[in-house]
């Protein structure tokens, strides 16, 4: 885990948002925790896979194919909840 990020829900959400902003979106695109990631307007399919890899490697959660659901990846808030569930 990178220094400066907390292991609580707020820290997880911030880290995921930072990754999406820095690695997956154009600079002028704004995103919030409740924006729909899967609508096709924010992330394309390869970006979603990159995001899943980032989350899996960062939080060591052992993501399985069954975890790739709309419910887990629809928004940053949903993805944060998924990570929190996996870590508890």
C-alpha positions in Angstrom: 0.0 0.0 0.0 1.3 3.4 -1.0 2.1 5.9 1.9 -0.5 8.5 2.4 -3.6 6.4 1.7 -5.6 5.1 4.6 -6.9 1.5 4.6 -10.4 2.7 5.5 -13.3 3.1 3.0 -12.5 6.8 2.4 -8.8 6.0 1.6 -9.8 3.1 -0.7 -12.3 5.3 -2.6 -9.7 8.1 -2.9 -7.0 5.8 -4.2 -9.4 4.2 -6.8 -10.5 7.7 -8.0 -6.9 8.8 -8.2 -6.0 5.8 -10.3 -8.9 6.3 -12.7 -8.1 10.0 -13.1 -4.4 9.5 -13.5 -4.3 6.3 -15.6 -7.6 5.8 -17.4 -9.2 9.2 -18.2 -8.4 12.3 -20.2 -7.3 15.2 -18.1 -10.5 17.2 -18.7 -12.9 14.4 -17.7 -14.4 14.8 -14.2 -15.5 11.7 -12.2 -17.1 11.2 -8.8 -17.7 8.2 -6.7 -21.3 7.7 -7.9 -20.7 8.2 -11.7 -21.5 5.2 -13.9 -18.2 3.6 -15.0 -19.8 1.1 -17.2 -22.1 3.3 -19.3 -19.5 3.5 -22.1 -19.0 7.2 -21.6 -16.2 7.0 -19.0 -14.4 3.7 -19.3 -14.1 1.2 -22.2 -13.7 -2.5 -21.6 -9.9 -2.6 -21.5 -9.9 0.2 -19.0 -12.2 -1.7 -16.8 -9.8 -4.7 -16.9 -6.9 -2.4 -16.0 -8.9 -1.1 -13.1 -9.7 -4.6 -11.9 -6.1 -5.5 -12.1 -5.1 -2.4 -10.2 -7.6 -3.1 -7.4 -6.7 -6.8 -7.2 -2.9 -6.1 -7.0 -3.2 -3.1 -4.7 -5.5 -4.8 -2.2 -4.5 -8.4 -2.6 -8.1 -9.6 -2.8 -7.7 -12.5 -5.1 -10.4 -11.4 -7.6 -12.1 -14.3 -9.4 -14.1 -14.2 -12.7 -17.3 -14.4 -10.6 -16.4 -11.0 -9.0 -16.6 -9.2 -12.4 -20.2 -8.1 -12.0 -22.0 -4.8 -12.7 -22.8 -4.6 -9.0 -19.1 -4.5 -8.1 -17.9 -2.2 -10.9 -20.8 0.1 -11.7 -19.4 3.0 -9.7 -16.3 3.9 -7.7 -18.6 3.7 -4.6 -19.6 0.1 -5.5 -16.0 -0.9 -6.2 -15.0 0.5 -2.8 -17.7 -1.4 -1.1 -16.5 -4.6 -2.9 -13.0 -4.0 -1.7 -14.1 -3.4 1.8 -16.2 -6.6 1.8 -13.2 -8.6 0.5 -10.9 -7.2 3.1 -13.2 -7.9 6.1 
